[in-house]
Amino acid sequence: MLNFDEEIKKFQPSLEVDDTEDAIYNTNSTTDVTDIVLELLKEMKENQ
């Protein structure tokens, strides 16, 4: 049977999770889908 307390003590988070978390939270200038759609609509209006 598993001893969950012992398993929790041995747990170490994956490095990929830490890297991903840093990339998400430390990026100051991210472009989301809304920004892209607004820019596309602006360009379409200018070209008409």
N, CA, C and O atoms as a printed pandas DataFrame, in Angstrom:
     atom_number atom_name residue_name chain_id  residue_number  x_coord  y_coord  z_coord
0              1         N          MET        A               1    0.839   -1.178    0.000
1              2        CA          MET        A               1    0.000    0.000    0.000
2              3         C          MET        A               1    0.890    1.250    0.000
3              4         O          MET        A               1    1.961    1.258    0.608
4              5         N          LEU        A               2    0.444    2.282   -0.674
5              6        CA          LEU        A               2    1.229    3.511   -0.757
6              7         C          LEU        A               2    1.146    4.318    0.529
7              8         O          LEU        A               2    0.088    4.442    1.146
8              9         N          ASN        A               3    2.280    4.856    0.910
9             10        CA          ASN        A               3    2.319    5.773    2.038
10            11         C          ASN        A               3    2.356    7.182    1.445
11            12         O          ASN        A               3    3.411    7.652    1.018
12            13         N          PHE        A               4    1.209    7.851    1.421
13            14        CA          PHE        A               4    1.096    9.137    0.748
14            15         C          PHE        A               4    1.976   10.206    1.388
15            16         O          PHE        A               4    2.500   11.066    0.680
16            17         N          ASP        A               5    2.150   10.174    2.696
17            18        CA          ASP        A               5    3.000   11.157    3.362
18            19         C          ASP        A               5    4.443   11.040    2.888
19            20         O          ASP        A               5    5.109   12.051    2.663
20            21         N          GLU        A               6    4.924    9.811    2.735
21            22        CA          GLU        A               6    6.287    9.597    2.248
22            23         C          GLU        A               6    6.422   10.033    0.787
23            24         O          GLU        A               6    7.426   10.633    0.404
24            25         N          GLU        A               7    5.423    9.735   -0.009
25            26        CA          GLU        A               7    5.453   10.122   -1.421
26            27         C          GLU        A               7    5.447   11.641   -1.583
27            28         O          GLU        A               7    6.141   12.174   -2.449
28            29         N          ILE        A               8    4.675   12.332   -0.764
29            30        CA          ILE        A               8    4.630   13.798   -0.811
30            31         C          ILE        A               8    5.992   14.376   -0.445
31            32         O          ILE        A               8    6.413   15.368   -1.040
32            33         N          LYS        A               9    6.681   13.787    0.510
33            34        CA          LYS        A               9    8.004   14.262    0.902
34            35         C          LYS        A               9    8.999   14.137   -0.245
35            36         O          LYS        A               9    9.893   14.972   -0.379
36            37         N          LYS        A              10    8.856   13.100   -1.076
37            38        CA          LYS        A              10    9.782   12.870   -2.185
38            39         C          LYS        A              10    9.428   13.681   -3.435
39            40         O          LYS        A              10   10.215   13.740   -4.380
40            41         N          PHE        A              11    8.262   14.297   -3.443
41            42        CA          PHE        A              11    7.786   14.995   -4.637
42            43         C          PHE        A              11    8.665   16.196   -4.971
43            44         O          PHE        A              11    9.015   16.989   -4.097
44            45         N          GLN        A              12    9.016   16.316   -6.262
45            46        CA          GLN        A              12    9.716   17.493   -6.773
46            47         C          GLN        A              12    9.021   17.904   -8.063
47            48         O          GLN        A              12    8.825   17.072   -8.949
48            49         N          PRO        A              13    8.643   19.182   -8.184
49            50        CA          PRO        A              13    7.950   19.610   -9.395
50            51         C          PRO        A              13    8.840   19.476  -10.633
51            52         O          PRO        A              13   10.063   19.588  -10.550
52            53         N          SER        A              14    8.225   19.243  -11.740
53            54        CA          SER        A              14    8.933   19.106  -13.001
54            55         C          SER        A              14    9.559   20.443  -13.395
55            56         O          SER        A              14    8.966   21.500  -13.174
56            57         N          LEU        A              15   10.746   20.395  -13.973
57            58        CA          LEU        A              15   11.406   21.620  -14.420
58            59         C          LEU        A              15   10.614   22.305  -15.525
59            60         O          LEU        A              15   10.608   23.534  -15.609
60            61         N          GLU        A              16    9.952   21.537  -16.367
61            62        CA          GLU        A              16    9.172   22.121  -17.442
62            63         C          GLU        A              16    8.034   22.982  -16.893
63            64         O          GLU        A              16    7.697   24.018  -17.465
64            65         N          VAL        A              17    7.455   22.548  -15.792
65            66        CA          VAL        A              17    6.376   23.319  -15.181
66            67         C          VAL        A              17    6.919   24.654  -14.685
67            68         O          VAL        A              17    6.284   25.689  -14.884
68            69         N          ASP        A              18    8.073   24.644  -14.050
69            70        CA          ASP        A              18    8.684   25.887  -13.577
70            71         C          ASP        A              18    9.022   26.814  -14.740
71            72         O          ASP        A              18    8.779   28.019  -14.662
72            73         N          ASP        A              19    9.575   26.266  -15.808
73            74        CA          ASP        A              19    9.921   27.077  -16.973
74            75         C          ASP        A              19    8.681   27.685  -17.602
75            76         O          ASP        A              19    8.676   28.856  -17.980
76            77         N          THR        A              20    7.638   26.891  -17.711
77            78        CA          THR        A              20    6.393   27.377  -18.289
78            79         C          THR        A              20    5.785   28.463  -17.423
79            80         O          THR        A              20    5.312   29.483  -17.923
80            81         N          GLU        A              21    5.804   28.237  -16.140
81            82        CA          GLU        A              21    5.261   29.234  -15.213
82            83         C          GLU        A              21    6.027   30.552  -15.335
83            84         O          GLU        A              21    5.417   31.620  -15.356
84            85         N          ASP        A              22    7.341   30.485  -15.415
85            86        CA          ASP        A              22    8.147   31.692  -15.583
86            87         C          ASP        A              22    7.818   32.400  -16.894
87            88         O          ASP        A              22    7.713   33.626  -16.928
88            89         N          ALA        A              23    7.657   31.645  -17.960
89            90        CA          ALA        A              23    7.354   32.234  -19.257
90            91         C          ALA        A              23    5.996   32.932  -19.247
91            92         O          ALA        A              23    5.823   33.973  -19.882
92            93         N          ILE        A              24    5.053   32.370  -18.540
93            94        CA          ILE        A              24    3.713   32.958  -18.498
94            95         C          ILE        A              24    3.693   34.216  -17.632
95            96         O          ILE        A              24    3.180   35.252  -18.054
96            97         N          TYR        A              25    4.238   34.133  -16.452
97            98        CA          TYR        A              25    4.109   35.234  -15.499
98            99         C          TYR        A              25    5.132   36.343  -15.694
99           100         O          TYR        A              25    4.888   37.460  -15.239
100          101         N          ASN        A              26    6.258   36.097  -16.343
101          102        CA          ASN        A              26    7.294   37.108  -16.479
102          103         C          ASN        A              26    7.299   37.811  -17.826
103          104         O          ASN        A              26    8.182   38.628  -18.087
104          105         N          THR        A              27    6.355   37.519  -18.666
105          106        CA          THR        A              27    6.274   38.173  -19.962
106          107         C          THR        A              27    5.432   39.427  -19.817
107          108         O          THR        A              27    4.274   39.370  -19.404
108          109         N          ASN        A              28    6.025   40.558  -20.161
109          110        CA          ASN        A              28    5.319   41.830  -19.992
110          111         C          ASN        A              28    4.458   42.197  -21.187
111          112         O          ASN        A              28    3.424   42.845  -21.026
112          113         N          SER        A              29    4.861   41.802  -22.361
113          114        CA          SER        A              29    4.119   42.222  -23.545
114          115         C          SER        A              29    3.619   41.006  -24.314
115          116         O          SER        A              29    4.263   40.544  -25.256
116          117         N          THR        A              30    2.495   40.509  -23.911
117          118        CA          THR        A              30    1.912   39.377  -24.614
118          119         C          THR        A              30    0.749   39.856  -25.463
119          120         O          THR        A              30   -0.001   40.748  -25.067
120          121         N          THR        A              31    0.612   39.267  -26.607
121          122        CA          THR        A              31   -0.494   39.573  -27.499
122          123         C          THR        A              31   -1.492   38.440  -27.394
123          124         O          THR        A              31   -1.159   37.280  -27.633
124          125         N          ASP        A              32   -2.717   38.782  -27.037
125          126        CA          ASP        A              32   -3.714   37.733  -26.952
126          127         C          ASP        A              32   -4.573   37.740  -28.222
127          128         O          ASP        A              32   -4.388   38.582  -29.101
128          129         N          VAL        A              33   -5.484   36.823  -28.303
129          130        CA          VAL        A              33   -6.310   36.654  -29.500
130          131         C          VAL        A              33   -7.127   37.910  -29.770
131          132         O          VAL        A              33   -7.313   38.293  -30.925
132          133         N          THR        A              34   -7.611   38.550  -28.720
133          134        CA          THR        A              34   -8.412   39.763  -28.900
134          135         C          THR        A              34   -7.599   40.848  -29.592
135          136         O          THR        A              34   -8.109   41.517  -30.490
136          137         N          ASP        A              35   -6.349   41.034  -29.192
137          138        CA          ASP        A              35   -5.483   42.026  -29.830
138          139         C          ASP        A              35   -5.287   41.717  -31.308
139          140         O          ASP        A              35   -5.301   42.623  -32.141
140          141         N          ILE        A              36   -5.108   40.461  -31.630
141          142        CA          ILE        A              36   -4.899   40.060  -33.023
142          143         C          ILE        A              36   -6.153   40.330  -33.849
143          144         O          ILE        A              36   -6.067   40.872  -34.951
144          145         N          VAL        A              37   -7.311   39.955  -33.323
145          146        CA          VAL        A              37   -8.568   40.170  -34.046
146          147         C          VAL        A              37   -8.808   41.664  -34.258
147          148         O          VAL        A              37   -9.201   42.075  -35.349
148          149         N          LEU        A              38   -8.579   42.466  -33.244
149          150        CA          LEU        A              38   -8.766   43.920  -33.379
150          151         C          LEU        A              38   -7.838   44.505  -34.432
151          152         O          LEU        A              38   -8.244   45.368  -35.211
152          153         N          GLU        A              39   -6.599   44.042  -34.459
153          154        CA          GLU        A              39   -5.660   44.522  -35.461
154          155         C          GLU        A              39   -6.093   44.107  -36.870
155          156         O          GLU        A              39   -5.998   44.899  -37.807
156          157         N          LEU        A              40   -6.561   42.887  -37.018
157          158        CA          LEU        A              40   -7.047   42.431  -38.325
158          159         C          LEU        A              40   -8.250   43.237  -38.783
159          160         O          LEU        A              40   -8.337   43.610  -39.953
160          161         N          LEU        A              41   -9.176   43.508  -37.880
161          162        CA          LEU        A              41  -10.352   44.317  -38.237
162          163         C          LEU        A              41   -9.950   45.721  -38.635
163          164         O          LEU        A              41  -10.507   46.281  -39.579
164          165         N          LYS        A              42   -9.001   46.293  -37.937
165          166        CA          LYS        A              42   -8.507   47.632  -38.266
166          167         C          LYS        A              42   -7.898   47.650  -39.665
167          168         O          LYS        A              42   -8.165   48.557  -40.453
168          169         N          GLU        A              43   -7.090   46.657  -39.964
169          170        CA          GLU        A              43   -6.462   46.563  -41.292
170          171         C          GLU        A              43   -7.506   46.369  -42.379
171          172         O          GLU        A              43   -7.388   46.948  -43.459
172          173         N          MET        A              44   -8.534   45.557  -42.107
173          174        CA          MET        A              44   -9.580   45.329  -43.109
174          175         C          MET        A              44  -10.340   46.617  -43.400
175          176         O          MET        A              44  -10.661   46.892  -44.557
176          177         N          LYS        A              45  -10.632   47.405  -42.382
177          178        CA          LYS        A              45  -11.340   48.657  -42.572
178          179         C          LYS        A              45  -10.491   49.647  -43.372
179          180         O          LYS        A              45  -11.016   50.375  -44.214
180          181         N          GLU        A              46   -9.186   49.676  -43.113
181          182        CA          GLU        A              46   -8.292   50.581  -43.826
182          183         C          GLU        A              46   -8.173   50.214  -45.303
183          184         O          GLU        A              46   -7.991   51.092  -46.147
184          185         N          ASN        A              47   -8.272   48.933  -45.620
185          186        CA          ASN        A              47   -8.119   48.472  -46.996
186          187         C          ASN        A              47   -9.392   48.572  -47.819
187          188         O          ASN        A              47   -9.355   48.363  -49.031
188          189         N          GLN        A              48  -10.502   48.881  -47.200
189          190        CA          GLN        A              48  -11.772   48.962  -47.962
190          191         C          GLN        A              48  -11.969   50.328  -48.556
191          192         O          GLN        A              48  -12.974   50.572  -49.223
